[in-house]
Amino acid sequence: MALVVRCAQHGLPRRTRHTEYVFGAEPSGGPNPTIHCGKKGCKNPGLVFMDIINAMEYRSGRRTFKLPFHPAKQVTLKNHGIFLSECSPG
């Protein structure tokens, strides 16, 4: 499971050796101050970014996900998530 929360200031998480974040969605009730950016010390509200496996689960109807290493522990997402390739220029 690869989910990460980032605010507008910290932006899209970088691709790692094992994970490429391909999908983003807003927490329901958002911006929700309990779902804040995962960068150390940042308390800004954030969006949830996920890998392809979680994105496919989202597309098939799942809206509640566990947030590993996040104080909120889980998040429910709004219905209008987007694949990041759909909002890239070109």
N, CA, C and O of each residue as an XYZ file, in Angstrom:
360
protein
N       0.847     -1.173      0.000
C       0.000      0.000      0.000
C       0.890      1.232      0.000
O       1.726      1.397      0.889
N       0.718      2.087     -0.979
C       1.527      3.297     -1.067
C       0.631      4.518     -1.163
O       0.123      4.866     -2.229
N       0.457      5.150     -0.027
C      -0.297      6.390      0.033
C       0.537      7.416      0.774
O       1.250      7.082      1.720
N       0.447      8.668      0.341
C       1.171      9.740      0.998
C       0.328     11.003      0.903
O      -0.397     11.201     -0.072
N       0.424     11.857      1.918
C      -0.326     13.116      1.936
C       0.665     14.267      1.770
O       1.676     14.333      2.470
N       0.365     15.171      0.838
C       1.209     16.336      0.617
C       0.332     17.569      0.393
O      -0.722     17.491     -0.238
N       0.783     18.700      0.919
C       0.084     19.972      0.738
C       0.544     20.617     -0.572
O       1.447     20.113     -1.240
N      -0.087     21.734     -0.925
C       0.278     22.440     -2.156
C       1.716     22.951     -2.100
O       2.407     22.963     -3.118
N       2.167     23.368     -0.935
C       3.527     23.888     -0.798
C       4.579     22.818     -1.068
O       5.596     23.097     -1.702
N       4.341     21.590     -0.589
C       5.320     20.514     -0.766
C       5.100     19.713     -2.043
O       6.001     19.005     -2.493
N       3.924     19.818     -2.622
C       3.652     19.255     -3.940
C       3.700     17.741     -4.053
O       3.765     17.013     -3.062
N       3.664     17.307     -5.283
C       3.647     15.891     -5.626
C       4.865     15.172     -5.058
O       5.991     15.643     -5.214
N       4.647     14.034     -4.402
C       5.794     13.282     -3.883
C       6.649     12.732     -5.022
O       6.140     12.407     -6.095
N       7.919     12.636     -4.781
C       8.836     12.099     -5.799
C       8.659     10.602     -5.947
O       8.268      9.901     -5.013
N       8.953     10.142     -7.127
C       8.975      8.698     -7.388
C      10.124      8.101     -6.588
O      11.213      8.671     -6.524
N       9.871      6.956     -5.984
C      10.932      6.259     -5.259
C      11.331      5.026     -6.048
O      10.779      4.748     -7.113
N      12.276      4.305     -5.524
C      12.721      3.085     -6.190
C      11.592      2.071     -6.342
O      11.568      1.292     -7.295
N      10.664      2.090     -5.397
C       9.592      1.086     -5.382
C       8.208      1.651     -5.703
O       7.278      0.885     -5.955
N       8.058      2.970     -5.698
C       6.725      3.549     -5.818
C       6.698      4.745     -6.757
O       7.541      5.639     -6.688
N       5.707      4.732     -7.633
C       5.415      5.911     -8.442
C       3.994      6.347     -8.102
O       3.052      5.568     -8.252
N       3.838      7.570     -7.651
C       2.528      8.088     -7.297
C       1.851      8.588     -8.564
O       2.352      9.494     -9.231
N       0.712      7.991     -8.892
C       0.070      8.256    -10.182
C      -1.327      8.853    -10.068
O      -1.933      9.196    -11.083
N      -1.846      8.982     -8.854
C      -3.241      9.371     -8.678
C      -3.358     10.258     -7.450
O      -2.678     10.031     -6.449
N      -4.216     11.264     -7.523
C      -4.442     12.140     -6.380
C      -5.923     12.338     -6.124
O      -6.731     12.368     -7.053
N      -6.272     12.473     -4.839
C      -7.664     12.696     -4.463
C      -7.720     13.537     -3.190
O      -6.817     13.495     -2.354
N      -8.795     14.295     -3.067
C      -8.995     15.153     -1.901
C      -9.746     14.395     -0.819
O     -10.698     13.672     -1.113
N      -9.325     14.555      0.435
C     -10.074     13.935      1.527
C     -11.503     14.480      1.564
O     -11.721     15.659      1.282
N     -12.470     13.640      1.905
C     -13.840     14.119      1.989
C     -13.946     15.065      3.175
O     -13.273     14.883      4.190
N     -14.792     16.071      3.039
C     -14.876     17.098      4.063
C     -13.700     18.059      3.982
O     -13.529     18.917      4.848
N     -12.891     17.912      2.938
C     -11.644     18.663      2.815
C     -11.850     20.094      2.377
O     -12.918     20.432      1.867
N     -10.869     20.930      2.560
C      -9.627     20.504      3.196
C      -9.850     20.194      4.672
O     -10.405     21.000      5.418
N      -9.413     19.031      5.064
C      -9.614     18.539      6.417
C      -8.314     18.722      7.193
O      -7.299     18.116      6.849
N      -8.333     19.550      8.233
C      -7.090     19.808      8.955
C      -6.513     18.579      9.653
O      -5.343     18.592     10.035
N      -7.298     17.522      9.828
C      -6.737     16.315     10.443
C      -5.953     15.492      9.424
O      -5.150     14.641      9.805
N      -6.174     15.736      8.141
C      -5.397     15.071      7.096
C      -4.403     16.111      6.587
O      -4.638     16.792      5.589
N      -3.289     16.210      7.303
C      -2.297     17.221      6.961
C      -1.104     16.605      6.236
O      -0.906     15.390      6.226
N      -0.338     17.473      5.647
C       0.844     17.085      4.887
C       1.740     16.156      5.708
O       1.899     16.333      6.915
N       2.316     15.173      5.038
C       3.165     14.204      5.706
C       4.612     14.643      5.878
O       5.409     13.920      6.476
N       4.964     15.819      5.362
C       6.325     16.326      5.554
C       6.506     16.714      7.019
O       5.624     17.331      7.616
N       7.621     16.361      7.579
C       7.902     16.612      8.995
C       7.714     18.094      9.332
O       8.297     18.974      8.699
N       6.886     18.341     10.344
C       6.652     19.697     10.823
C       5.590     20.479     10.077
O       5.231     21.571     10.517
N       5.073     19.977      8.977
C       4.072     20.690      8.183
C       2.670     20.310      8.654
O       2.347     19.129      8.779
N       1.849     21.313      8.910
C       0.472     21.084      9.365
C      -0.564     21.581      8.357
O      -1.738     21.731      8.696
N      -0.132     21.839      7.114
C      -1.070     22.280      6.075
C      -1.966     21.133      5.644
O      -1.522     19.985      5.615
N      -3.245     21.423      5.301
C      -4.119     20.380      4.757
C      -3.517     19.825      3.475
O      -2.877     20.552      2.716
N      -3.723     18.538      3.237
C      -3.100     17.931      2.065
C      -4.029     17.092      1.217
O      -5.149     16.768      1.614
N      -3.534     16.747      0.036
C      -4.181     15.790     -0.856
C      -3.528     14.435     -0.651
O      -2.380     14.347     -0.214
N      -4.258     13.388     -0.967
C      -3.728     12.034     -0.856
C      -3.269     11.577     -2.232
O      -4.042     11.591     -3.190
N      -2.014     11.175     -2.325
C      -1.446     10.631     -3.567
C      -1.240      9.137     -3.384
O      -0.890      8.690     -2.292
N      -1.453      8.358     -4.444
C      -1.359      6.904     -4.313
C      -0.738      6.260     -5.539
O      -0.650      6.856     -6.613
N      -0.310      5.019     -5.337
C       0.275      4.242     -6.430
C      -0.836      3.633     -7.282
O      -2.017      3.806     -6.981
N      -0.466      2.932     -8.326
C      -1.434      2.394     -9.286
C      -2.376      1.367     -8.665
O      -3.549      1.312     -9.033
N      -1.891      0.562     -7.740
C      -2.749     -0.459     -7.116
C      -3.879      0.200     -6.343
O      -5.039     -0.183     -6.497
N      -3.555      1.188     -5.511
C      -4.592      1.890     -4.770
C      -5.478      2.713     -5.690
O      -6.674      2.846     -5.433
N      -4.917      3.266     -6.754
C      -5.712      4.028     -7.712
C      -6.769      3.139     -8.366
O      -7.899      3.580     -8.577
N      -6.421      1.912     -8.683
C      -7.388      0.986     -9.283
C      -8.480      0.626     -8.283
O      -9.643      0.483     -8.662
N      -8.119      0.480     -7.018
C      -9.133      0.224     -5.987
C     -10.073      1.423     -5.868
O     -11.285      1.255     -5.729
N      -9.515      2.625     -5.923
C     -10.323      3.844     -5.877
C     -11.290      3.870     -7.063
O     -12.482      4.123     -6.891
N     -10.775      3.611     -8.260
C     -11.606      3.627     -9.465
C     -12.718      2.575     -9.417
O     -13.765      2.747    -10.042
N     -12.491      1.488     -8.675
C     -13.525      0.458     -8.589
C     -14.509      0.713     -7.438
O     -15.385     -0.111     -7.178
N     -14.364      1.860     -6.748
C     -15.365      2.243     -5.756
C     -14.883      2.401     -4.327
O     -15.600      2.960     -3.497
N     -13.712      1.935     -4.027
C     -13.203      2.062     -2.658
C     -12.888      3.532     -2.375
O     -12.275      4.211     -3.199
N     -13.313      4.020     -1.203
C     -13.061      5.413     -0.842
C     -12.343      5.578      0.494
O     -11.865      6.674      0.788
N     -12.250      4.545      1.303
C     -11.584      4.649      2.595
C     -10.294      3.848      2.546
O     -10.288      2.665      2.205
N      -9.199      4.517      2.894
C      -7.870      3.911      2.840
C      -7.140      4.127      4.152
O      -7.343      5.136      4.828
N      -6.297      3.185      4.506
C      -5.422      3.344      5.667
C      -4.250      4.225      5.274
O      -3.742      4.144      4.156
N      -3.830      5.063      6.204
C      -2.681      5.936      5.990
C      -1.542      5.482      6.902
O      -1.495      5.869      8.069
N      -0.634      4.673      6.388
C       0.461      4.216      7.233
C       1.327      5.399      7.666
O       1.596      6.306      6.878
N       1.748      5.378      8.900
C       2.650      6.398      9.456
C       2.028      7.792      9.523
O       2.760      8.778      9.610
N       0.707      7.901      9.485
C       0.025      9.200      9.574
C      -0.846      9.194     10.824
O      -1.506      8.194     11.105
N      -0.863     10.295     11.583
C      -1.660     10.324     12.818
C      -3.144     10.038     12.613
O      -3.797      9.518     13.518
N      -3.691     10.369     11.441
C      -5.122     10.150     11.200
C      -5.454      8.671     11.008
O      -6.604      8.277     11.202
N      -4.495      7.859     10.638
C      -4.615      6.403     10.451
C      -5.440      5.972      9.247
O      -5.103      4.972      8.613
N      -6.509      6.687      8.909
C      -7.269      6.359      7.701
C      -7.938      7.610      7.172
O      -8.094      8.598      7.889
N      -8.332      7.558      5.911
C      -8.940      8.705      5.263
C     -10.036      8.228      4.315
O      -9.906      7.186      3.673
N     -11.110      9.001      4.235
C     -12.148      8.776      3.234
C     -11.997      9.873      2.190
O     -11.883     11.052      2.523
N     -11.996      9.471      0.929
C     -11.721     10.400     -0.165
C     -12.984     10.780     -0.920
O     -13.953     10.023     -0.969
N     -12.952     11.973     -1.509
C     -14.049     12.430     -2.370
C     -14.079     11.605     -3.649
O     -13.146     10.855     -3.935
N     -15.151     11.746     -4.412
C     -15.358     10.953     -5.613
C     -14.593     11.413     -6.841
O     -14.574     10.687     -7.835
N     -13.968     12.569     -6.827
C     -13.405     13.120     -8.058
C     -11.884     13.116     -8.071
O     -11.258     14.147     -8.315
N     -11.289     11.957     -7.808
C      -9.841     11.827     -7.917
C      -9.418     11.836     -9.373
O     -10.240     11.668    -10.274
N      -8.114     12.035     -9.594
C      -7.639     12.132    -10.980
C      -6.265     11.482    -11.126
O      -5.405     11.589    -10.252
N      -6.090     10.806    -12.256
C      -4.760     10.303    -12.597
C      -3.885     11.499    -12.943
O      -4.307     12.372    -13.702
N      -2.695     11.551    -12.407
C      -1.824     12.708    -12.601
C      -1.465     12.908    -14.062
O      -1.209     14.038    -14.478
N      -1.438     11.861    -14.840
C      -1.158     12.002    -16.273
C      -2.262     12.768    -16.997
O      -2.024     13.324    -18.068
N      -3.473     12.803    -16.421
C      -4.588     13.529    -17.016
C      -4.473     15.036    -16.828
O      -5.155     15.803    -17.507
N      -3.610     15.460    -15.905
C      -3.485     16.898    -15.671
C      -2.103     17.414    -16.043
O      -1.768     18.561    -15.745
N      -1.302     16.581    -16.688
C       0.031     16.996    -17.130
C      -0.061     17.698    -18.480
O      -0.849     17.300    -19.339
N       0.749     18.751    -18.669
C       0.746     19.408    -19.981
C       1.344     18.508    -21.052
O       2.241     17.708    -20.786
N       0.840     18.653    -22.248
C       1.401     17.898    -23.385
C       0.729     16.628    -23.548
O       1.067     15.863    -24.451
